[in-house]
Amino acid sequence: MASFKIEGGRRLSGSIIPQGAKNEALQVICAVLLTPETITISNIPDILDVNNLISLLKDMGVEVNHINQDTYSFKADKVNLDYLQTDDFYKKSASLRGSVMIVGPMVARFGKAIIPKPGGDKIGRRRLDTHFIGIQKLGAEFRYDPDEKRYEIEAEKLVGCYMLLDEASVTGTANILMAAVLAEGTTTIYNAACEPYLQQLCRMLNSMGADISGVGSNLLTINGVKSLKGCSHRILPDMIEVGSFIGMAAMTASEITIKNVAYNELGIIPDSFRRLGIQLEQIGDDIFIPRQESYTIESFIDGSIMTISDAPWPGLTPDLLSVFLVVAAKATGSVLIHQKMFESRLFFVDKLIDMGAQIILCDPHRATVIGQGNQLHLRASTMSSPDIRAGIALLIAALSAEGTSIIHNIDQIDRGYQDIDKRLNALGANIQRI
């Protein structure tokens, strides 16, 4: 198991380009199963979760060609359905939460899918009800084998219908959407997720010959088609990485430029950082963060304490709340961080408290950060990354701490951030992989 050794207290400078969006990549790569024709996808991030999914598709019989550094072609004309019954498939798909999104394409095109209870971050309960209920409404039958911890899904045919999702799940909407594009008739999905990742999936499917309207809203209408063709698709920059770099620049009092961020797809992320007092400037499609020796958290108009919370798009993505929490520790003022979606995502704050941050964990969903401004001198520490987003938050803390920190279990960080040590070292950081 690899670790990072980080020399803190170094300022960063220069430019950095965000990787392709992890969450979009997992969706659009699963969508290649919907057609026997060739699909080419560019700006694919070179990270563990995505690489593991590509490897899984190869083992399923999908022809995969690595065209260049970030571009792959996929041709799913010889999918081996028998492989789904093997222990190897069970082991590989169980370790990757994104594998659940093969269910929609497999049932739509082949009439069957098998999926073990998927893995991923240990950040609380992440139910699959939305995925399964939606696909059931299209006509699929689900069986769960508690001994094997495996879901088996079959459908003679899928028929479009109206459905109101019980939650605006991004992966749930994606899975249902990919099943509905090949269903007979019209499917209407209300309370659909409408994140940029989902919009990108819709655009890709439409370019393959699907008929999806309402893209960008929470009401999607899908007129089923008999088959889909190949296409070319480019993945958006990763908004979570963009936000991570903004927080990193502020926390280390660094001056950096984040290049090619697809600024219009970032939603309220830039303004949410401005609420913490962080200066940033849009220059074309880049974000410039000037060196700031200090930043002060705003209060609401009535003077009450600032609250930053996650919400379905166009609200703030929950994947950035760990970054906001650590960055607030170095601000002047106080803020309540309210993580509504996952009840275990804030449990890494004890590590920040050990480093000297003043944080009160109110309950599994809320933490109050008492920012100490320049009075805060974080102490170096040895810690372990519990999940992807907590991992990057701990890395930000270590970069701003005095002394040398060690972060273990960095496979969690590698799952979501491509060559993060090399890219930050190019800006002046000193991170060793050990």
C-alpha positions as CSV (number, residue, x, y, z in Angstrom):
1,M,0.0,0.0,0.0
2,A,1.6,3.3,-1.1
3,S,1.8,6.5,1.0
4,F,2.6,10.2,0.4
5,K,5.4,12.0,2.2
6,I,4.6,15.7,2.1
7,E,6.9,18.6,3.0
8,G,4.5,21.3,4.1
9,G,4.8,25.1,4.0
10,R,5.8,25.5,0.4
11,R,4.0,28.0,-1.9
12,L,2.8,26.8,-5.3
13,S,3.0,28.8,-8.5
14,G,2.3,28.2,-12.2
15,S,-0.5,26.7,-14.3
16,I,-2.3,23.3,-14.0
17,I,-4.8,21.7,-16.3
18,P,-7.7,19.7,-14.7
19,Q,-8.1,16.1,-15.7
20,G,-11.3,14.7,-17.4
21,A,-14.3,14.4,-15.1
22,K,-14.2,11.0,-13.3
23,N,-18.0,10.9,-12.7
24,E,-18.7,11.6,-16.4
25,A,-16.1,9.0,-17.5
26,L,-17.7,6.2,-15.5
27,Q,-21.1,6.9,-17.1
28,V,-20.1,7.4,-20.7
29,I,-17.8,4.4,-20.7
30,C,-20.6,2.1,-19.5
31,A,-22.7,3.6,-22.4
32,V,-20.5,1.9,-24.9
33,L,-22.3,-1.3,-24.1
34,L,-25.4,0.0,-25.9
35,T,-24.1,-0.4,-29.4
36,P,-22.0,-2.9,-31.4
37,E,-20.4,0.0,-33.3
38,T,-17.2,1.9,-32.4
39,I,-17.3,4.7,-29.9
40,T,-14.3,7.0,-29.3
41,I,-14.0,8.9,-26.0
42,S,-11.3,11.5,-25.3
43,N,-10.1,13.3,-22.2
44,I,-10.4,10.1,-20.2
45,P,-8.6,10.5,-16.8
46,D,-5.9,8.0,-16.0
47,I,-7.2,7.1,-12.6
48,L,-7.8,3.8,-10.8
49,D,-11.6,3.8,-10.9
50,V,-11.8,4.5,-14.6
51,N,-8.9,2.1,-15.5
52,N,-10.6,-0.6,-13.5
53,L,-13.9,-0.1,-15.4
54,I,-12.1,-0.2,-18.7
55,S,-10.3,-3.4,-17.7
56,L,-13.7,-4.9,-16.7
57,L,-15.2,-4.1,-20.1
58,K,-12.2,-5.7,-21.8
59,D,-12.8,-8.9,-19.8
60,M,-16.4,-8.8,-20.8
61,G,-15.4,-9.0,-24.4
62,V,-15.4,-5.3,-25.4
63,E,-12.6,-4.4,-27.9
64,V,-10.7,-1.6,-26.3
65,N,-7.9,0.4,-28.1
66,H,-5.8,3.0,-26.4
67,I,-5.4,5.6,-29.2
68,N,-3.3,8.1,-27.3
69,Q,-2.7,9.4,-23.8
70,D,-6.3,10.2,-23.0
71,T,-8.3,8.7,-25.9
72,Y,-9.8,5.2,-26.2
73,S,-12.0,3.5,-28.7
74,F,-14.5,0.9,-27.6
75,K,-16.4,-1.7,-29.7
76,A,-18.9,-3.9,-27.8
77,D,-19.8,-6.3,-30.7
78,K,-18.7,-9.5,-29.0
79,V,-19.8,-9.2,-25.3
80,N,-19.4,-12.5,-23.5
81,L,-22.5,-12.9,-21.3
82,D,-21.1,-16.1,-19.8
83,Y,-18.3,-14.0,-18.2
84,L,-20.9,-12.4,-15.9
85,Q,-21.2,-15.8,-14.1
86,T,-17.5,-16.0,-13.2
87,D,-15.8,-15.4,-10.0
88,D,-13.4,-13.0,-11.8
89,F,-16.3,-10.8,-12.9
90,Y,-17.8,-10.9,-9.4
91,K,-14.5,-9.9,-7.7
92,K,-13.7,-7.0,-10.2
93,S,-17.1,-5.5,-10.3
94,A,-17.7,-5.8,-6.6
95,S,-14.6,-3.6,-6.0
96,L,-15.9,-0.8,-8.2
97,R,-19.0,1.2,-7.5
98,G,-19.3,2.6,-11.0
99,S,-19.8,-1.0,-12.3
100,V,-23.5,-0.7,-11.2
101,M,-24.0,1.5,-14.3
102,I,-23.5,-1.5,-16.7
103,V,-27.0,-2.7,-15.6
104,G,-29.0,-0.3,-17.7
105,P,-27.1,-0.8,-20.9
106,M,-26.9,-4.6,-20.4
107,V,-30.6,-5.1,-19.8
108,A,-31.5,-2.7,-22.6
109,R,-29.4,-4.5,-25.2
110,F,-29.1,-8.1,-24.0
111,G,-32.1,-8.5,-21.7
112,K,-30.0,-9.5,-18.7
113,A,-27.4,-8.3,-16.2
114,I,-25.7,-9.6,-13.1
115,I,-24.0,-7.3,-10.6
116,P,-22.6,-7.9,-7.2
117,K,-23.2,-5.5,-4.4
118,P,-20.8,-2.8,-5.5
119,G,-17.9,-1.2,-3.5
120,G,-16.5,2.3,-3.6
121,D,-16.0,4.9,-0.9
122,K,-17.0,4.1,2.7
123,I,-18.9,7.3,3.3
124,G,-22.2,6.0,4.5
125,R,-25.2,4.2,3.1
126,R,-25.4,4.5,-0.7
127,R,-28.6,2.7,-1.6
128,L,-29.4,1.4,-5.1
129,D,-33.2,1.6,-4.8
130,T,-33.5,4.5,-7.3
131,H,-31.6,2.5,-10.0
132,F,-33.5,-0.7,-9.5
133,I,-37.0,0.7,-9.1
134,G,-36.7,2.8,-12.2
135,I,-35.4,-0.1,-14.3
136,Q,-38.2,-2.3,-12.8
137,K,-40.8,0.1,-14.0
138,L,-39.5,-0.3,-17.5
139,G,-40.2,-4.0,-17.2
140,A,-37.2,-5.7,-15.7
141,E,-37.3,-8.3,-12.9
142,F,-34.8,-8.1,-10.1
143,R,-33.6,-10.9,-7.8
144,Y,-31.2,-10.6,-5.0
145,D,-29.1,-13.5,-3.8
146,P,-28.2,-12.8,-0.2
147,D,-25.7,-15.7,0.0
148,E,-23.8,-14.5,-3.1
149,K,-24.6,-10.8,-2.4
150,R,-25.5,-10.5,-6.1
151,Y,-28.3,-8.9,-8.1
152,E,-29.7,-10.7,-11.1
153,I,-31.8,-8.6,-13.6
154,E,-33.7,-9.9,-16.6
155,A,-36.2,-8.4,-19.0
156,E,-37.8,-9.9,-22.1
157,K,-38.4,-6.4,-23.3
158,L,-38.4,-2.9,-21.8
159,V,-41.4,-0.6,-22.3
160,G,-41.4,3.2,-21.6
161,C,-43.4,4.7,-18.8
162,Y,-43.7,7.7,-16.5
163,M,-41.7,7.7,-13.3
164,L,-41.0,10.1,-10.5
165,L,-37.6,9.3,-8.9
166,D,-37.6,9.2,-5.1
167,E,-34.2,11.0,-5.2
168,A,-32.3,12.9,-7.9
169,S,-29.6,10.3,-8.0
170,V,-26.9,11.0,-10.7
171,T,-25.9,7.4,-11.2
172,G,-29.5,6.2,-10.8
173,T,-30.7,8.7,-13.5
174,A,-27.9,7.6,-15.7
175,N,-28.7,3.9,-15.3
176,I,-32.4,4.4,-16.0
177,L,-31.7,6.7,-18.9
178,M,-29.4,4.1,-20.6
179,A,-32.1,1.5,-20.2
180,A,-34.8,3.7,-21.5
181,V,-33.1,4.7,-24.8
182,L,-33.7,1.2,-26.2
183,A,-37.1,0.7,-24.6
184,E,-40.3,0.6,-26.6
185,G,-42.3,3.8,-26.5
186,T,-41.8,6.9,-24.4
187,T,-40.2,7.2,-21.0
188,T,-40.6,10.3,-18.8
189,I,-38.3,10.7,-15.9
190,Y,-39.3,13.4,-13.3
191,N,-36.9,14.5,-10.5
192,A,-34.1,13.4,-12.8
193,A,-30.6,14.5,-11.9
194,C,-29.3,17.3,-14.2
195,E,-25.6,17.6,-13.3
196,P,-23.3,18.5,-16.2
197,Y,-22.1,14.8,-16.2
198,L,-25.7,13.7,-16.9
199,Q,-26.1,16.4,-19.6
200,Q,-23.0,15.1,-21.2
201,L,-24.3,11.5,-21.2
202,C,-27.5,12.7,-22.8
203,R,-25.6,14.6,-25.5
204,M,-23.5,11.5,-26.2
205,L,-26.6,9.2,-26.4
206,N,-28.3,11.7,-28.7
207,S,-25.2,11.7,-31.0
208,M,-25.6,7.8,-31.0
209,G,-29.1,8.2,-32.3
210,A,-31.1,8.3,-29.1
211,D,-34.1,10.8,-28.7
212,I,-33.7,12.5,-25.4
213,S,-35.3,15.9,-24.7
214,G,-35.3,18.1,-21.6
215,V,-31.5,17.9,-21.2
216,G,-30.3,20.1,-18.4
217,S,-33.7,20.0,-16.6
218,N,-35.1,17.6,-14.0
219,L,-37.7,16.4,-16.5
220,L,-36.3,14.1,-19.2
221,T,-38.4,12.6,-22.0
222,I,-36.9,9.6,-23.9
223,N,-38.5,8.2,-27.1
224,G,-37.1,4.7,-27.4
225,V,-35.2,3.7,-30.6
226,K,-34.4,0.2,-31.9
227,S,-30.7,0.6,-32.0
228,L,-27.8,3.0,-31.5
229,K,-24.7,3.8,-33.5
230,G,-21.2,4.7,-32.8
231,C,-19.9,8.3,-32.1
232,S,-17.1,10.4,-30.8
233,H,-17.3,12.1,-27.4
234,R,-15.1,14.4,-25.3
235,I,-15.3,14.4,-21.5
236,L,-15.6,17.7,-19.6
237,P,-12.9,18.9,-17.2
238,D,-13.4,17.6,-13.7
239,M,-15.2,20.2,-11.6
240,I,-14.2,18.5,-8.4
241,E,-10.5,18.8,-9.3
242,V,-11.0,22.4,-10.2
243,G,-12.5,23.1,-6.8
244,S,-9.7,21.1,-5.1
245,F,-7.1,23.3,-6.8
246,I,-8.9,26.5,-5.8
247,G,-8.9,25.4,-2.2
248,M,-5.3,24.3,-2.4
249,A,-4.1,27.7,-3.7
250,A,-6.0,29.6,-1.0
251,M,-4.8,27.3,1.9
252,T,-1.2,27.5,0.9
253,A,-1.3,31.3,0.0
254,S,-0.2,30.4,-3.6
255,E,-0.8,32.0,-7.0
256,I,-1.9,29.6,-9.6
257,T,-3.9,29.5,-12.9
258,I,-6.2,26.6,-13.6
259,K,-6.5,26.2,-17.3
260,N,-9.4,25.1,-19.5
261,V,-11.9,24.6,-16.7
262,A,-15.2,24.8,-18.8
263,Y,-16.2,27.7,-16.5
264,N,-19.8,27.8,-17.6
265,E,-20.2,24.2,-16.3
266,L,-19.0,25.0,-12.8
267,G,-22.3,26.3,-11.5
268,I,-22.0,27.9,-8.0
269,I,-18.6,26.4,-7.2
270,P,-16.7,29.7,-7.8
271,D,-19.2,31.8,-5.8
272,S,-19.2,29.3,-3.0
273,F,-15.4,29.7,-2.6
274,R,-15.9,33.5,-2.7
275,R,-18.2,33.1,0.3
276,L,-15.1,31.9,2.2
277,G,-13.4,35.1,1.1
278,I,-11.2,33.5,-1.5
279,Q,-10.4,35.7,-4.5
280,L,-10.6,34.1,-8.0
281,E,-10.9,35.6,-11.4
282,Q,-12.2,34.2,-14.6
283,I,-9.9,34.9,-17.6
284,G,-11.4,33.4,-20.7
285,D,-11.9,29.7,-19.8
286,D,-9.2,29.8,-17.1
287,I,-9.4,30.6,-13.4
288,F,-6.7,32.7,-11.8
289,I,-6.2,32.6,-8.0
290,P,-4.0,35.3,-6.7
291,R,-1.7,34.9,-3.7
292,Q,-3.7,35.7,-0.5
293,E,-2.1,35.9,2.9
294,S,-5.6,35.8,4.5
295,Y,-9.3,35.4,3.6
296,T,-12.4,36.1,5.7
297,I,-15.6,34.1,5.7
298,E,-18.7,36.1,4.8
299,S,-21.8,36.1,7.0
300,F,-25.4,36.1,5.8
301,I,-27.1,39.5,5.3
302,D,-28.8,39.2,8.7
303,G,-25.5,38.6,10.3
304,S,-26.0,34.9,11.0
305,I,-23.2,32.3,10.6
306,M,-22.4,31.2,7.0
307,T,-23.7,27.8,6.1
308,I,-22.3,25.8,3.2
309,S,-24.3,22.7,2.3
310,D,-24.6,20.3,-0.6
311,A,-27.7,19.9,-2.8
312,P,-28.7,18.4,-6.1
313,W,-27.5,20.4,-9.1
314,P,-27.5,23.3,-9.6
315,G,-26.7,23.2,-5.9
316,L,-23.2,22.6,-4.5
317,T,-21.8,19.1,-5.2
318,P,-21.3,17.0,-2.1
319,D,-17.9,15.9,-3.4
320,L,-16.4,19.3,-2.6
321,L,-17.6,19.7,1.0
322,S,-14.4,18.0,2.4
323,V,-12.3,20.6,0.6
324,F,-14.5,23.5,1.8
325,L,-14.2,22.2,5.4
326,V,-10.4,22.1,5.4
327,V,-10.0,25.4,3.6
328,A,-12.3,27.1,6.1
329,A,-10.0,26.1,9.0
330,K,-7.4,28.7,7.7
331,A,-10.0,31.4,7.1
332,T,-11.0,34.2,9.5
333,G,-14.5,33.6,10.8
334,S,-16.8,30.6,11.3
335,V,-18.9,28.4,9.0
336,L,-21.2,25.5,9.3
337,I,-20.5,22.7,6.8
338,H,-23.7,20.6,6.3
339,Q,-23.1,17.4,4.4
340,K,-26.7,16.2,3.8
341,M,-26.1,13.3,1.5
342,F,-23.6,11.0,3.2
343,E,-23.5,10.4,6.9
344,S,-19.9,9.3,7.2
345,R,-18.1,11.8,4.9
346,L,-17.2,14.2,7.7
347,F,-15.6,11.6,10.0
348,F,-12.1,12.5,8.9
349,V,-12.2,15.8,10.8
350,D,-10.5,14.2,13.8
351,K,-7.3,14.1,11.7
352,L,-7.6,17.9,11.1
353,I,-8.3,18.5,14.8
354,D,-5.1,16.6,15.6
355,M,-3.2,18.9,13.2
356,G,-4.5,22.0,15.2
357,A,-7.7,22.9,13.3
358,Q,-10.7,24.1,15.5
359,I,-13.6,22.1,14.3
360,I,-16.7,20.8,16.2
361,L,-18.3,17.7,14.7
362,C,-21.9,18.4,15.6
363,D,-23.3,15.1,14.3
364,P,-22.6,12.8,11.3
365,H,-23.8,15.4,8.9
366,R,-22.6,18.8,10.3
367,A,-19.4,20.3,11.4
368,T,-18.7,23.9,12.6
369,V,-15.3,25.2,11.6
370,I,-13.9,28.1,13.7
371,G,-11.4,29.6,11.3
372,Q,-8.3,31.0,12.9
373,G,-6.9,32.9,10.0
374,N,-3.1,33.4,10.2
375,Q,-3.2,32.3,13.8
376,L,-3.6,28.7,12.6
377,H,-0.3,26.9,12.2
378,L,-1.2,23.3,11.2
379,R,1.1,20.6,12.6
380,A,2.4,17.9,10.4
381,S,0.8,14.5,11.1
382,T,0.7,10.9,10.0
383,M,-2.8,9.9,8.8
384,S,-4.7,7.6,6.5
385,S,-7.1,8.5,3.7
386,P,-10.6,7.1,4.3
387,D,-12.0,8.0,0.9
388,I,-11.2,10.0,-2.3
389,R,-12.5,13.4,-1.2
390,A,-11.2,13.2,2.4
391,G,-7.9,12.2,0.9
392,I,-7.5,15.3,-1.2
393,A,-8.6,17.4,1.8
394,L,-5.9,15.8,4.0
395,L,-3.4,16.4,1.2
396,I,-4.3,20.1,1.1
397,A,-3.9,20.3,4.9
398,A,-0.5,18.6,4.7
399,L,0.7,21.0,2.0
400,S,-0.1,23.9,4.3
401,A,1.2,22.4,7.5
402,E,4.6,23.0,9.1
403,G,6.8,20.0,8.8
404,T,6.6,16.6,7.1
405,S,3.3,14.7,6.9
406,I,2.6,11.1,5.9
407,I,-0.7,10.1,4.3
408,H,-1.3,6.3,4.0
409,N,-3.8,4.5,1.9
410,I,-3.3,6.9,-1.0
411,D,-4.9,4.4,-3.4
412,Q,-8.1,6.2,-2.3
413,I,-6.7,9.5,-3.7
414,D,-5.4,7.7,-6.9
415,R,-8.9,6.5,-7.5
416,G,-10.0,10.1,-8.3
417,Y,-6.9,12.2,-9.0
418,Q,-4.5,11.5,-11.9
419,D,-0.8,11.7,-11.0
420,I,-1.6,14.3,-8.3
421,D,1.9,14.1,-6.8
422,K,3.7,14.7,-10.1
423,R,1.3,17.6,-11.2
424,L,1.6,19.4,-7.8
425,N,5.4,18.9,-7.7
426,A,5.5,20.7,-11.0
427,L,4.0,23.7,-9.2
428,G,6.6,23.6,-6.4
429,A,5.2,21.1,-4.0
430,N,7.4,18.4,-2.4
431,I,5.4,15.2,-2.4
432,Q,7.1,11.8,-2.5
433,R,5.3,8.5,-3.2
434,I,6.7,5.9,-0.9
